[in-house]
Amino acid sequence: MDRNSLYFFCGIGGSGMLPLALIVQAGGYAVAGSDRSLDQGRMAGKFDFLRSRGIPLFPQDGSGVDRPGMVLVTSAAVEETVPDVRAARRQGIPMVTRAALLAELFNGAARSIGVAGTSGKSTTTGMIGWLLHSLGRDPTVMNGAVMKNFVTTETPFASALVGSGELFVAEVDESDGSIAHYNPSVAVLNNIALDHKSLEDLRRLFGEFVGRSSVAVLNLDNEETARLAGGHAMTYSLEGRRATLTAGGLTPAPDGIAFEVMEGRQRLPVRLRVPGRHNVANALAALCVARALDVPLSEAIPALEGFSGIRRRLEWVGTAGGVTVIDDFAHNPDKIAATLATLHAFPGRLLILFQPHGFGPLRLMKDAFIEGFVGEMRGEDVLVMPDPVYFGGTVDRAVTSADIVAGVTAGGRTAFAVPERSTCGDKLLDLARPGDRIVVMGARDDTLSQFAGDLLTRLASRREG
């Protein structure tokens, strides 16, 4: 990276862009940016936060990309028609993808920990970051979601932590193939399942990622991941497989889960502040990383127990009129299954709002979505689906939410396709009765949290009325 350059982030409000911009700025580089959401008047709080950190913001019309000595940072999916990109091309301003810039920082660290997999990346990254921070290791952490432990009045969007230690922890993404850029000291692979790419592509990308590491942390309970276990692997299991760390005696609670972790003959109790069996797996991955860094379990566990979670991961929004609203990032079949299984451990009908995160993923995972909802929903649960999130650009709309709803209905579950999300809210409130839980699911759209909050407000108003 060039210290004389200004790094201009096109789409700086994105979940992967914002934390990277903060890390780059903290490294002493000049940073600016633009965002389509800013132009549309959405998510004002996020952009006020960036301005408060001294980051200039511009309309995404090319006007900010106007001088030599700039580097334009884009996502891999940005289109040539975006005005910032056209301005950079016209003026010969160099461009770099977000993933390539992150990989440069990541690979330059003395010790790097890359967290990969179809599901659980953000939570596992947050767990590792908090654990190491609590133990005084002062890591830099790059996450794709807000880590609650690091949220303050001054840092409400704490998806990055800038440390001065030798450790760099990052969530790494396979969806655009950029995982190929990363050379981790420790490679964490939670699971492999169909998501953005074919299984053949995923096997290759994840296999090469693990192969480039000095130590691999692998989940033996996932068949695809277990195939990669070799001599340099530390492993974990909840299902009785022989592994470096195993878990047993799981005792779920609405606000967390307790279990025992076993390492050889050593058995130690753990009480997490985040619920669900899937979070036990995430915790085992984080504890394996601690062991790879020579941290004993007796020190790692108390630190991990202080982890308070990731925003929009089974996040309790509130209860009004006997109805609870939950905000969740689940957007692929594995994540949805984990969320529904966790919630079904306790009484109450589920009213599910699932907003797909794009037409492409919907087309790729159509059958898996249908099978997942049919298999995981219970008889009285209800699914309501708006159209997929869409922020512009070219897209194939061959498969829609209505196709998923038709399949789920044919499978014997209750589901409705309601194109407008606001109308979905009306439908959910019409259905809701005391004891129900409304679960707002989806990714790539920060306004889903606002939508969940608005539902709670309307429930409260209905009770008062």
PEMOTA-V84941 format. One record per backbone hydrogen bond with DSSP energy under -0.5 kcal/mol. CO is the residue of the C=O (numbers start at 0). NH is the residue of the N-H. E is the energy in kcal/mol with one decimal. If there is no record, write none. Layout:
CO | NH | E
CO | NH | E
//
This chain:
0 | 2 | -0.6
1 | 4 | -1.7
4 | 6 | -0.5
4 | 29 | -0.8
5 | 7 | -0.7
5 | 70 | -2.5
6 | 8 | -0.7
6 | 31 | -2.0
7 | 9 | -0.7
7 | 72 | -3.2
8 | 10 | -0.8
8 | 11 | -0.9
8 | 33 | -2.2
10 | 13 | -2.1
13 | 17 | -2.6
15 | 19 | -0.9
16 | 20 | -2.8
17 | 21 | -2.0
18 | 22 | -2.2
19 | 23 | -2.8
20 | 24 | -2.5
21 | 25 | -2.4
22 | 26 | -1.2
23 | 28 | -1.6
24 | 27 | -2.0
29 | 6 | -2.9
30 | 55 | -0.7
31 | 8 | -2.8
32 | 57 | -2.3
33 | 10 | -2.5
33 | 11 | -2.4
34 | 38 | -1.6
35 | 39 | -1.7
36 | 41 | -2.6
37 | 40 | -1.2
42 | 45 | -0.8
42 | 46 | -1.2
43 | 47 | -2.4
44 | 48 | -1.9
45 | 49 | -1.8
46 | 50 | -2.2
47 | 51 | -2.2
48 | 52 | -1.0
49 | 52 | -0.7
49 | 54 | -1.9
50 | 53 | -2.1
53 | 55 | -0.7
55 | 32 | -1.6
57 | 34 | -0.6
58 | 60 | -1.8
58 | 63 | -0.5
61 | 64 | -0.8
63 | 65 | -1.2
66 | 69 | -0.7
68 | 5 | -2.2
69 | 93 | -0.6
70 | 7 | -2.8
70 | 72 | -0.6
71 | 73 | -0.5
71 | 95 | -2.6
72 | 9 | -2.8
73 | 97 | -2.8
74 | 77 | -1.3
78 | 81 | -1.7
81 | 84 | -0.7
81 | 85 | -2.2
82 | 86 | -2.4
83 | 87 | -2.0
84 | 88 | -2.6
85 | 89 | -2.3
86 | 90 | -1.7
87 | 91 | -0.8
87 | 92 | -2.2
88 | 91 | -0.7
93 | 71 | -2.7
95 | 73 | -2.0
96 | 100 | -2.1
97 | 101 | -2.6
98 | 102 | -2.7
99 | 103 | -1.7
100 | 104 | -1.7
101 | 105 | -3.1
102 | 106 | -3.2
103 | 107 | -0.9
105 | 108 | -1.3
110 | 167 | -2.0
111 | 113 | -0.5
111 | 184 | -1.4
111 | 185 | -2.4
112 | 169 | -2.5
113 | 115 | -0.6
113 | 187 | -3.2
114 | 171 | -2.5
115 | 189 | -2.2
119 | 123 | -2.4
120 | 124 | -2.8
121 | 125 | -2.5
122 | 126 | -2.7
123 | 127 | -2.6
124 | 128 | -2.7
125 | 129 | -2.7
126 | 130 | -2.6
127 | 131 | -2.6
128 | 132 | -2.5
129 | 133 | -3.0
130 | 134 | -1.4
131 | 136 | -2.7
132 | 135 | -1.7
137 | 164 | -2.5
139 | 168 | -3.2
140 | 142 | -0.6
140 | 160 | -2.3
141 | 170 | -2.1
145 | 147 | -0.7
145 | 310 | -2.7
146 | 149 | -1.7
147 | 150 | -1.4
154 | 151 | -1.0
155 | 157 | -0.5
156 | 158 | -1.9
157 | 146 | -2.6
158 | 142 | -2.4
160 | 140 | -2.8
160 | 162 | -0.7
165 | 110 | -2.1
166 | 139 | -2.5
167 | 112 | -2.9
168 | 141 | -2.8
169 | 114 | -2.7
172 | 178 | -0.8
173 | 176 | -1.4
176 | 179 | -1.7
177 | 180 | -2.3
178 | 181 | -1.4
183 | 213 | -0.6
184 | 213 | -1.3
184 | 214 | -2.0
185 | 113 | -2.4
185 | 187 | -0.6
186 | 188 | -0.5
186 | 216 | -3.4
187 | 115 | -3.1
188 | 218 | -1.1
190 | 117 | -1.5
196 | 194 | -0.9
197 | 201 | -2.5
198 | 202 | -2.8
199 | 203 | -1.7
200 | 204 | -2.7
201 | 205 | -2.9
202 | 206 | -2.0
203 | 207 | -2.4
204 | 208 | -1.9
205 | 209 | -2.5
206 | 210 | -2.2
207 | 211 | -1.3
208 | 211 | -0.5
209 | 212 | -1.5
214 | 186 | -2.8
215 | 217 | -0.6
215 | 233 | -3.7
216 | 188 | -2.8
217 | 219 | -0.7
217 | 235 | -1.7
218 | 221 | -1.1
220 | 222 | -0.6
221 | 225 | -2.9
222 | 226 | -1.1
224 | 227 | -1.9
225 | 228 | -1.5
229 | 232 | -1.6
231 | 215 | -2.1
233 | 217 | -2.6
234 | 244 | -2.0
235 | 219 | -2.3
235 | 220 | -0.5
236 | 246 | -1.6
240 | 242 | -0.6
244 | 236 | -1.5
245 | 261 | -3.0
247 | 259 | -3.0
250 | 257 | -2.2
252 | 255 | -1.2
255 | 252 | -2.4
256 | 271 | -2.7
257 | 250 | -3.0
258 | 269 | -2.8
259 | 247 | -2.0
260 | 267 | -2.4
261 | 245 | -1.9
262 | 265 | -2.1
265 | 262 | -2.2
267 | 260 | -2.8
269 | 258 | -2.3
271 | 256 | -1.1
275 | 278 | -0.6
275 | 279 | -0.8
276 | 279 | -0.7
276 | 280 | -1.6
277 | 281 | -2.0
278 | 282 | -2.3
279 | 283 | -2.4
280 | 284 | -2.0
281 | 285 | -2.1
282 | 286 | -2.6
283 | 287 | -2.3
284 | 288 | -1.9
285 | 289 | -2.0
286 | 290 | -2.3
287 | 291 | -2.4
288 | 292 | -1.4
289 | 294 | -3.1
290 | 293 | -1.8
293 | 295 | -0.6
295 | 298 | -1.4
295 | 299 | -2.3
296 | 300 | -2.7
298 | 302 | -1.1
299 | 303 | -2.5
300 | 304 | -2.4
302 | 305 | -1.2
303 | 306 | -2.2
306 | 272 | -0.6
308 | 147 | -1.8
308 | 148 | -0.5
309 | 312 | -1.5
311 | 313 | -0.6
311 | 328 | -2.0
313 | 315 | -0.5
314 | 316 | -0.6
314 | 326 | -2.9
317 | 324 | -2.9
319 | 322 | -1.9
321 | 434 | -3.0
322 | 319 | -2.4
323 | 437 | -3.1
324 | 316 | -2.6
324 | 317 | -1.2
325 | 439 | -3.0
326 | 314 | -2.7
327 | 441 | -1.0
331 | 335 | -2.7
332 | 336 | -2.4
333 | 337 | -2.2
334 | 338 | -2.3
335 | 339 | -2.7
336 | 340 | -2.4
337 | 341 | -2.1
338 | 342 | -2.3
339 | 343 | -2.3
341 | 344 | -0.9
342 | 345 | -1.5
348 | 350 | -0.5
348 | 436 | -2.5
349 | 351 | -0.6
349 | 381 | -2.4
350 | 352 | -0.5
350 | 438 | -2.5
351 | 353 | -0.7
351 | 383 | -3.3
352 | 354 | -0.6
352 | 440 | -3.7
353 | 355 | -0.7
354 | 442 | -0.6
355 | 388 | -2.5
357 | 361 | -1.3
358 | 362 | -2.2
359 | 363 | -2.4
360 | 364 | -2.6
362 | 365 | -0.7
364 | 368 | -3.0
365 | 369 | -2.3
366 | 370 | -2.7
367 | 371 | -2.5
368 | 372 | -2.7
369 | 373 | -2.5
370 | 374 | -2.3
371 | 375 | -2.5
372 | 376 | -2.4
377 | 380 | -1.4
380 | 413 | -0.7
381 | 351 | -3.4
382 | 415 | -2.3
383 | 353 | -1.9
384 | 417 | -2.3
394 | 396 | -0.6
399 | 402 | -0.8
399 | 403 | -1.1
400 | 404 | -2.6
401 | 405 | -2.3
402 | 406 | -1.7
403 | 407 | -2.5
404 | 408 | -2.7
405 | 409 | -2.2
406 | 410 | -1.2
407 | 412 | -2.0
408 | 411 | -1.8
412 | 414 | -0.6
413 | 382 | -2.2
415 | 384 | -2.7
415 | 417 | -0.6
418 | 386 | -1.9
419 | 423 | -1.6
420 | 424 | -1.9
421 | 425 | -1.5
422 | 426 | -2.2
423 | 427 | -2.6
424 | 428 | -2.2
425 | 429 | -2.1
426 | 430 | -1.8
427 | 431 | -2.0
432 | 435 | -2.2
435 | 323 | -2.1
436 | 350 | -2.8
436 | 438 | -0.6
437 | 325 | -3.0
437 | 439 | -0.6
438 | 352 | -3.0
438 | 440 | -0.7
439 | 327 | -3.0
440 | 354 | -2.4
444 | 447 | -1.8
445 | 448 | -1.1
445 | 449 | -0.6
446 | 450 | -2.4
447 | 451 | -2.4
448 | 452 | -2.3
449 | 453 | -2.5
450 | 454 | -2.0
451 | 455 | -1.9
452 | 456 | -2.2
453 | 457 | -2.5
454 | 458 | -2.4
455 | 459 | -2.4
456 | 460 | -2.3
457 | 461 | -2.2
458 | 462 | -1.9
459 | 463 | -2.3
460 | 464 | -2.2
//
